[in-house]
């Protein structure tokens, strides 16, 4: 049996999806990286602002607020990035092929065939 958190997964499901244990470990690591980046980011921003507070005095509540909000955004982006890598790992383990990037920026422009004439936005055909 494979454990996912506190629940145990049935052996039939594990046999159907052999990469489940690796995916669960990857997701766990992604969430721990996000949690660690939140804690380290909050502490480092807090102490950096405390040092800066000697030049620009402002209340401690803003110091805490800025540290927590900025660390939350950073932690979310780290967790999202790592989760996307885990999703690619899961697709690789299930299909055996590396998934293509889904962003349209990476796709090469499609070439038109010679039989299709180009048409302007006014309806004129171009040679």
N, C-alpha and C positions, 0 to 999 in steps of 0.2 A: 504494500500500500504506500501511496505517496501522500505526504501531508502538505496541504495548502493552508498555511496559517494554523488554525486549530482544528480544521476539518480534515477528515481522511477521504481520499478519492478512491473509488472502486477500481479494482484491478482491470476490469474490462475497459473502462475509460482510459486508463493508462496505456493499455495495449493498443487501443484505437489511436491515441495521440502519444507517440513515444517521446516527444520533446516537451511534454508537460512539466516535468521536473526541472529541466533547464530553464524553461520560460518562467516558472514560479521563482526560481532562484534569481533570475535576472530582474524580475519585477521587484522582488524584495530588496535587492541591491540598489535599484533605482530609487525606491522610496527612502532608503537609508541615506543615500547621497543627497536627496532633497532635504531631509531633516537635518543632516550635518551642515549643509550649505546655509540653511536658515539660522542655525545656532552660531556658526562661525561668522556668518555675515552680520548678524545682529551685534555680536560682541565686538567685532572689529570696527563696524561703523559707529557704535556707541563710544568706543575709546578714541577713535579718530575725531569725533565731534567734541568730545571732552577736551582734547588737545586744542582744537580750533576755537573752543568756547572762550579761551583766554583773550583772543583777538576780537571776536564778535560775541558779546554776551547775550544770551537768550535763555529762556526758561528750560529747565530740565525736561518738562513734559514734551516739548518739541523735539528734543534730542532723542527721547525714547520713541516717539511717534515716527520720526524720519527713519530711524534705525530699523524698526519693525516693518514698516511699509516697504522700504527698499529691499530688505532681506526676504520678505514674502514674495516680491516680484522675482527676485533672483532665484529663490528656491523653486518657485513654480517653473521657471524656464529650465532649470537644471533637471527637475523631475520629468518635465515634458520631453526634453531631449533624450534622456535615458530611456523613457518609456517607448519612444519611437524606435530606438535601437532594439529594444526587447521585442517590439512588434515585428521588426524585420527579421530578428532571430527566429521568432515563432513561424513566420511564413517560410523561412528557409528550412526549418526542421520539418514542417508539414509537407512542403512541395518539393524540396530538394533543389530549388533554384533561388538565386538571389533576387529579391523583389526590385523592380525598377522604381525610381523616384516618381512620385505622383505629381510633382510640381510641374506646371506647364512651361516654366522657364528652361528646363533641361531638355525638352523635346526639340529635335531639329525641325525647321520649317518644312512643311509638306510641299512637294513639287507637283505642279499641275501637269497633266499629260498634254501632249501636243494636239490632241483632238478637241480639247475644250478651249474655245476662244475666250480670252479675257474680256470682261464686260465692265465698263465704267459704272459709276453710281448713277449716271443719267440714262443708262441702257444702251450706250453705243458699244459696238464690238471693236476690239483692238486687234490689229494684225500682228 
